[in-house]
Amino acid sequence: MRQAMVNRLREEGLINCDSVAAAMRAVPRHDFAPGEPLEKVYRTDTTLVPKIDAQGRQTSVVSASHIQAIQLELAEVRPGMNVLEIGSGGYNAALMAEIVGPTGSVTTVDIDADVVHRARAGLHRAGYEQVNVVLADAEHGVAQYAPYNRIIVTVGAWDIPPAWLDQLTPDGRIVVPLRFAGITRLIAFDRTPGSPVLTAGNYRLGSFVPMQGDGAASEQLIPVTPDVGLRLDQNSALTFDVPALRKALHTKPVESWSGAPFDMPDELELYLLTSGPELPMLHAAQAAVEQGVVNPTVRNGTPALVRGGSFAYRIKRENPQTASGYETGVIAHGPEAEQVAGELLAMICTWADCYYRRGAAHITYHPNTADTSGLIGWHTTKRHGALAVAWP
Ligand SMILES: C[S@@+](CC[C@H](N)C(=O)[O-])C[C@H]1O[C@@H](n2cnc3c(N)ncnc32)[C@H](O)[C@@H]1O
């Protein structure tokens, strides 16, 4: 089953590196998920042993193996390295222990005593007792075993705290699922020689349970109806005419089509959110989709361009004449629907003409120790620094 899981991850293009494949073949994933059926344990898209809090939210899981493969590939962990994993489960730490080998070292830290206990037990069962398992709030890193060649964050982070940078070697890399502009992107940051700025070598789609403790962040949810809402990050100052938007939701929408292929929606989403005016994420419950109030694309959240009492978001339709077999379009509601649709469609066409590829964004993180006065283009200011996204 381990071999079959690795074969699937290779076929999906998620494992290209032989050391990641060898580690996934070697580590018994089921040792870290006692009680879970084996077929489930060795699927590539399934999280295991979820821990749910009193409000019904997931606070911990052993991540799906396809996410772990992506993270390990982004991290480029090598034999002999010293690695810190933030957020434990045991399995991923065991994979890293396989890769770094006897000359390397792995530390994993979790804020939750139950998770630390479970991770230790799994590592013991599977024979990876050399991994240091630490109970702490990772906002402050783990100074005891620093400096690290790699810091792999497996929990959704709002920011990059100074301790992580202090505990990273000069040529170290941080792989972190970072939240900004209402979305999360899994980003591999390297230091820029001679500068405190971090530069993303690569980024991918990836979502994780949110960070707890000192680095925890909140979101703003602005309900338009009980089933439809706009979501903003905690540092956004956007405001909306909610009664006008509620009214617009029930007016006949306008649809416009771009002729551009619908493909790589995560890349288009990143472009829409970081290239022009600030856009909230439009979310809806299944009921609103079923009642035809919003298009199904809204179910998982989609950027919306809001102008007064009108708004627009992207949709797709089948079109065999495009490269992907689907075409991107826009649906808009409200008195200014035509104009808002035209504005969003123009943004989509620019992306399709200039940035229709993976990795087109240039992402940098500027810690507060860096001079951020010259930052031009899209950026967002966080607690410990600013994140900038440029479209060169
Ligand atoms: C997705 S799970 C980690 C999965 C794990 N890396 C694996 O083997 O797949 C995220 C973990 O982050 C932990 N966490 C949340 N906030 C934290 C913090 N401030 N410091 C350390 N751990 C934290 C949660 O308790 C949870 O167990």
The ligand as an ORCA input file, in Angstrom:
! r2SCAN-3c Opt
* xyz 0 1
  C      -1.916     19.875     10.386
  S      -1.400     19.537     12.021
  C       0.257     18.965     11.815
  C       0.380     17.715     11.019
  C       1.731     17.057     11.042
  N       2.792     17.923     10.601
  C       1.747     15.779     10.219
  O       2.435     14.845     10.599
  O       1.094     15.708      9.210
  C      -1.165     21.145     12.711
  C      -0.707     21.127     14.152
  O      -0.270     22.430     14.498
  C      -0.453     22.571     15.888
  N      -0.353     23.985     16.277
  C      -1.273     24.964     16.168
  N      -0.780     26.132     16.636
  C       0.482     25.873     17.055
  C       1.506     26.670     17.662
  N       1.331     27.964     17.914
  N       2.671     26.072     17.980
  C       2.872     24.739     17.726
  N       1.939     23.951     17.164
  C       0.769     24.502     16.831
  C      -1.819     21.941     16.131
  O      -1.969     21.531     17.474
  C      -1.787     20.775     15.145
  O      -1.450     19.564     15.785
*
